[in-house]
Amino acid sequence: MPRIAGVNLMGGLLAAIAIYFVGFLWFGLLFDDVWMAANGYTEQEILDSFNPAIFFGGGFLIPLILAFAIGWLLKKTETTGLGPSVLFGAKLGLVLAAPILAYGFVYTVNHSGVDLLLDTSHSLTGFIVGAAVLSFFD
């Protein structure tokens, strides 16, 4: 199987789909109303600003980059197996994603702790799921 940055292409693509699916679950099914309330959005505002190219294209590009970055880091650290990969994904989420997402809490007007919790738990779960998927590919 071809590789990108040393990461199995199929593994990277499946991990990206899994990370994207976590976002769909978080913000499309499970916590959509909570997220909108935390940010002061209405459903109509979301519908009015909907841009399929940004929503689907950009929305998938981010997990694609993350999946290959996680895969590359797993390879560089020689992390293998489901358990160690999941733990590695959790560590990445806690030391990279959570602090970066905290900028939004600090510098936005509403300082929404709920939004920070949703964004951080989404990213942490995505990193864990992505790393888990990648653990099955050499």
Buried (B, 14 or more C-beta within 10 A) or exposed (E): EEBBEEBBBEBBBBBBBBBBBBBEBBBEEEBBEBBBBBBEEEEEEBEEEEEEEEEEEEBBEBBBEBBBBBBBBBBEEEBEEEEBBBBBBBBBBBEBBBEEBEEBBEEEEEEBEBBBBBBBBBBBBBBBBBBBBBBBBE
